[in-house]
Amino acid sequence: MYAVIRNYDLFPGTKEEFIQQVQKSLMPIMNQVPGFRAYYLVEVGDNEMAVVSMFETLGDAKASAQKTIAWVTEHTDLFFQGFSKPMAGQVRVQSEAACQSPTRREELLQGCF
């Protein structure tokens, strides 16, 4: 499995509209990419978002970039103040069970952080 990580600085006041546009128009594109497994949009600051996309192969990740370039170009002037260099690589360790259903807050903090 391969992960692609991107960081976006948004124009102030555009965060909620950006999230809606991702859900409405980017997710349908991503869902059509062969090998696409997951997409996580993470709010990391007032006007900063991180995106983690998961793919079966590096080729699938590259195909995703080609399929989404028109969407990114269309939305750049509306939302993005700046971009960080995307990072991509093979996922070497994966664990999901420890964080799925903690029963107490302490378990959540211990298992996920």
C-alpha positions, 0 to 999 in steps of 0.5 A: 500500500502507498500513501500520499501526504499533502499539506494545504494553506487555505485562504482565511474563511474558506475552510468549510467551503473547501471541505464541501467541495472535496466531498462534492466534487473531488471524492467522486473522482478519487473513487474512480481511481483504480487502487484507491483505498482511502482519503483523509482530510485533516484539519491541522490549524485554523487555515491548514489542512493535511491530506492523506490518500492511500493507494494499492500501488505507487502507479495508482497514486500517480494515476490519481494525480493525473485524474485530479489535476483539473480539480486542483487547478480549478480550485487553486485560486479559490482556496490555496495560499500555498502548497507543500511538496507532496510526499509519497511512499510505501506504507511499512507498518499499518495498525488499525485495531488498537484505535477502533473502539476504545471504551475509555478516554484513557484507552484512546489516548494510550492506543492512538498517541 
